[in-house]
Amino acid sequence: MATSLKTTPARPVVLVVDNSRAVTGALNAMRHATGPLQASGQWQFAYVLPTGSAGRAVLAADGYPVYELPFVEISRRKLDLLLYGPMLLLNGWRLHRLARRAGASIVHLNDFYNLTGYVARLLSLGRLRVVTHVRFLPQSLVQPLARTWRWLAERAASRVVCVSQAVGRYFGAPTVRVVYDPLPGPERHAVPTHPPRPDGTVQLLYLSNYIQGKGQDLALKAFQQAYAQDNRLRLRFAGGDMGLAKNQEFRQQLEAAAAQAGLGDVVQFGGFVTDTEAAIKAADIVLNFSESESFSLTCLDALFFGTPLIASDCGGPAELFEHGRSGLLVPNRDVPAMSAAIVRLAGSAELRQQFVPVGRAYVRQKFAPAHTYQALAALYRQVLGGGGA
């Protein structure tokens, strides 16, 4: 069990509930937000994760108390469907008790579909406030479920936090706010200058967990077309499979497709990256061709750390940079457009050098603290001040 928290009126406790069984972009984004707020001495945070989550070690290293609950998500597995209702009630009761022991005033659900906070609020007779964070595009989900979750969030949460305007357009309640995810923090490595490589190659990086829909298959097809025009290109995939068989199978399919296309010597498949900054700065171009992104922390990191970006127009990424000034935005699922953008940017070192300072400056202005974690703190204060549902 985690260390106990000492709550005071001046330093309230927020319990962050996250469904991540691995270290995900959503979990890292929340860490980036709560870190400076906790360091300010005005807030205390503890995290609640699924039993056995790999995120526990990362959060513990940051100094957060971490608790675990046996969350069950809705899935096509019959056992999960049978267990979902009873476990939702049981975990809601456990979360209610945990909030009482920790002295928490707010439960922050870092997943739109985790409903345990609403059960805990009901059991607290409304005293426990709930903030719901929406970190994916509800428009891309099965709509009966998405509309149900939206209805619950707009009525049971004191505030609904959307990570982008693209997400916010799905909602209509006055409790909804758009709060951008914060920048990743101080840089640990030198700002990249991206000089020409001795071997003349141009290194592309695709940084994302191996999940169907994250765009690795599209990137591989686009790279194959681009490589036929420019054999200096090299592509590296990096990411984890979250221990899931379906993700492992997806990676195997990608590796087989690369081998079949004769790209085995120029395409690499790597595992989870612990030093994201170093990986991004070592690349000449970062790609992100996800089919649906609410925000995209990877895109933000690429721009912040100074590596030119090509991303698909799939939701949130369009809000992160200016097409043609700090990166290239291509139509969603348009492989020929992706290939053309790769060839264009890889073929112009001058254009890449132009993008870097503009992108770095743009994200530092748009995602300044007042628009990110400070906005989240203001939202917490509103909730505790009685302005919530």
Secondary structure, 3 states (H helix, E strand, C coil): CCCCCCCECCECEEEEECCCCCCCHHHHHHHHHHHHHHHCCCCEEEEEEECCCCHHHHHHHCCCCEEEECCCCCCCCHHHHHHHHHHHHHHHHHHHHHHHHHCEEEEEECCCCCCHHHHHHHHCCCCCEEEEEECCCHHHCCHHHHHHHHHHHHHHCCEEEECCHHHHCCCCCCCEEECCCCCCCCCCCCCCCCCCCCCCCEEEEEECCCCCCCCHHHHHHHHHHHHHHCCCEEEEEECCCCCCHHHHHHHHHHHHHHHHCCCCCCEEEECCCCCHHHHHHHCCEEEECCCCECCCHHHHHHHHHCCCEEEEECEHHHHCCCECCCEEEEECCCHHHHHHHHHHHHCCHHHHHHHHHHHHHHHHHHCCHHHCHHHHHHHHHHHHHHHCC
